[in-house]
Amino acid sequence: MKQQYVDQFEEIFKSESLRGERIHWKLSWFLYTIILILSSFVYFIQSNEAGKYGIILSSINLFYNLFITLFIFKKKSVGWVSYFTMFLNVLSLTIYNYIDAINNSTIIPATTATILLYSVVIFLGSLRMDKYLIIWTSMLSIISMDGLYLWFYNSFDPYIVKQMISTDVLSQTYRTIYLIISCILIYSVPRSILRVLRTQEQLTRENFENKKNSQHDSLTGLYNRLYFEQHLSNCIQMAKNFNHKFALLFIDLDGFKHLNDTYGHDLGDFVLKAIAEDVSATVRENDLVARIGGDEFVIIMSQISDFHEVQAFSCRILSAITRKRMYGNIELLLGASIGISLYPDDTENMEQLVKYADEAMYKVKRSGKEGIMFYKSINTHQSM
């Protein structure tokens, strides 16, 4: 069961990662189209050389976006796609800032608002719900931003530098710290979601275990009396609604107390678990098997067609219970008394249905044990 939740947990993250990939893919179409338009305006209208490189870089990114469309539509998660996409985003932003600095002003790496886009790129990387991708993108962004600053630092105009606080080393340190803080904050998003999912998975598993324990017998794993009564009530309601018939088999083991007293509880537990497994393997998919007492079992045989079907089914159950078993060197032979009541032929009342099956079972025991008897057969002394 734990593995099932682990698989579901991994599937959730995989789904969110693919969803983040699609969101970034759509945003890339939008952003680089806007950049292409603005770069064209800068180049053709303002005759600024930096616009030409903006056109080239945005066109490359749009072409790359077109190239990965196949992966997006096929919902394929390919590791290199995410990492190369973020590398291309950071590289394009860095190259544009570099070209802009060469063509316009060398202090652009320290003054332009474009450097704030590095934190946006880091955020886009977080959409994949991959903490390593966030670290990768943040590392590239910090190296690129500081690399541009150091590259052009010696070219800064001394007069302008004195007038602008943002051009000194301390200001660049602040910008670096800003990116690091952005990385930490963004990094915490998938980690927080991860903790929430793990907590939810743990609570779900605990709720499942609690529900299972409240409905199942701890020794055999069969349903217990509480669940049997709830299910029987539901069966009666369904039978009324759809005009179905079903049978209730009340089973009591013959000779179990003697075996338990003679050889101990370990052997008794072995017998109960073995019988539970054999009976469960014999019943049909929609039938219910429950242990309601020490060596008492019940079976609800759903949607029966006639008496003979129930009779044949009961014989198979009896054979499954009474077959020879070995416990070490001890040969175990058990009998079983099975009483059967039919809904609605015998009664439509739940308590009476159980009572009639119990009475039929005790009739078998008083008749010499090991056999099958229908409640309607008690007065006619017909048994098997």
Residue pairs with C-beta under 8 A, 6 or more apart in sequence:
1 205
1 208
1 209
2 205
5 201
5 204
5 205
8 201
9 197
9 198
9 201
12 197
13 129
13 194
13 197
14 77
16 129
16 193
17 77
17 128
17 129
17 130
18 75
18 77
20 126
20 127
20 128
20 129
21 71
21 72
21 77
21 81
21 82
21 127
21 128
22 72
23 127
24 85
24 124
24 127
24 128
25 65
25 68
25 69
25 72
27 124
28 61
28 62
28 65
28 85
29 62
29 65
32 58
32 61
32 62
32 65
33 58
33 62
35 54
35 57
35 58
36 54
36 55
36 58
36 59
36 62
38 54
39 51
39 52
39 53
39 54
39 55
39 57
39 58
40 51
40 55
41 51
42 48
42 50
42 51
42 54
43 49
43 50
43 51
43 52
43 54
43 55
44 51
48 103
48 104
49 99
49 103
50 96
50 99
50 100
50 103
50 104
53 95
53 96
53 99
54 96
57 92
57 95
57 96
58 92
60 88
60 92
61 88
61 89
61 92
64 85
64 88
68 81
68 85
71 78
71 81
82 125
82 128
82 130
82 133
83 133
83 136
86 121
86 124
86 125
86 133
86 136
86 137
86 140
87 136
87 140
89 121
89 124
89 137
90 118
90 121
90 137
90 140
90 141
90 144
91 140
91 144
93 114
93 117
93 118
93 121
93 144
94 144
94 145
94 147
94 148
96 114
97 108
97 109
97 112
97 114
97 115
97 148
98 148
98 151
100 108
100 112
100 114
101 107
101 108
101 109
101 148
101 152
105 111
106 152
106 155
106 156
106 157
107 152
107 156
107 157
107 160
107 161
107 164
107 167
108 114
108 152
109 115
109 145
109 148
109 149
109 151
109 152
110 149
110 152
110 156
110 164
110 166
110 167
110 171
110 172
111 164
111 166
111 167
115 145
115 175
118 141
118 142
118 144
118 145
118 179
119 141
119 178
119 179
119 182
121 137
121 141
122 134
122 137
122 138
122 141
122 179
122 182
122 183
122 186
123 182
123 186
124 137
125 133
125 134
125 136
125 137
125 138
125 186
126 133
126 134
126 186
126 187
126 189
126 190
129 190
129 193
130 190
131 187
131 190
131 191
134 183
134 186
134 187
134 190
135 183
135 187
138 179
138 180
138 182
138 183
138 186
138 187
141 179
142 176
142 179
142 180
142 183
145 175
145 176
145 179
146 172
146 176
149 172
156 167
160 167
161 167
161 168
165 171
214 226
215 223
215 224
215 226
215 227
216 222
216 223
216 224
216 227
217 223
217 224
217 290
217 291
219 269
219 272
219 273
219 291
220 272
220 273
220 276
220 291
221 273
221 276
222 276
222 280
222 289
222 290
222 291
222 297
223 231
223 288
223 289
223 290
223 291
224 290
224 291
224 292
225 290
225 292
225 293
227 290
228 288
228 290
228 292
228 298
228 300
229 350
231 288
231 290
231 300
232 248
232 300
232 350
232 353
232 354
233 350
235 246
235 300
235 302
235 343
236 343
236 348
236 350
236 353
238 244
239 245
239 246
239 343
239 344
240 348
244 302
244 303
245 303
245 304
245 305
245 342
245 343
245 344
245 345
246 300
246 301
246 302
246 303
246 304
246 342
246 343
247 300
247 301
247 304
247 310
247 313
247 340
247 341
247 342
247 343
248 298
248 299
248 300
248 301
248 340
248 341
248 342
248 343
248 353
248 354
248 357
249 298
249 299
249 300
249 301
249 314
249 317
249 338
249 339
249 340
249 357
250 296
250 298
250 338
250 339
250 340
250 341
250 354
250 357
250 358
250 360
250 361
251 296
251 297
251 298
251 299
251 317
251 321
251 336
251 337
251 338
251 361
252 295
252 296
252 297
252 336
252 337
252 361
252 365
253 271
253 275
253 295
253 296
253 321
253 334
253 335
253 336
254 334
254 335
254 336
254 337
254 365
254 369
254 370
255 333
255 334
255 335
256 268
256 271
256 294
256 295
256 334
257 295
259 267
259 268
259 271
259 332
259 334
260 267
260 268
263 327
263 330
267 327
267 330
267 332
270 327
271 325
271 327
271 332
271 334
272 291
272 295
274 325
275 297
275 320
275 321
275 334
276 289
276 291
276 297
278 320
278 321
278 323
279 289
279 297
279 299
279 317
279 320
279 321
280 289
281 320
282 316
282 317
282 320
283 289
283 299
283 301
283 317
284 301
284 302
286 302
286 303
287 299
287 300
287 301
287 302
288 299
288 300
288 302
289 297
289 298
289 299
290 297
290 298
290 299
291 297
292 298
298 354
298 357
299 317
301 310
301 313
304 310
304 342
307 342
307 374
310 340
310 342
310 374
311 372
311 384
314 338
314 340
314 372
314 384
315 372
315 384
317 338
318 336
318 338
318 370
318 371
318 372
321 334
321 335
321 336
322 333
322 334
322 335
322 336
322 370
324 331
324 332
324 333
325 331
325 332
325 334
326 332
335 369
335 370
336 370
337 361
337 362
337 364
337 365
337 369
337 370
337 371
338 361
338 364
338 371
338 372
338 373
339 356
339 357
339 358
339 359
339 360
339 361
339 362
339 363
339 364
339 373
339 374
339 375
340 357
340 360
340 372
340 373
340 374
340 375
341 347
341 353
341 354
341 356
341 357
341 360
341 374
341 375
342 374
342 375
342 376
343 353
345 376
346 352
346 353
346 356
346 375
346 376
347 353
347 356
356 375
357 375
359 375
359 378
360 373
360 374
360 375
360 377
360 378
361 373
363 373
363 378
363 383
364 370
364 371
364 372
364 373
364 383
367 373
367 383
371 383
371 384
372 383
372 384
373 382
373 383
373 384
374 382
377 383
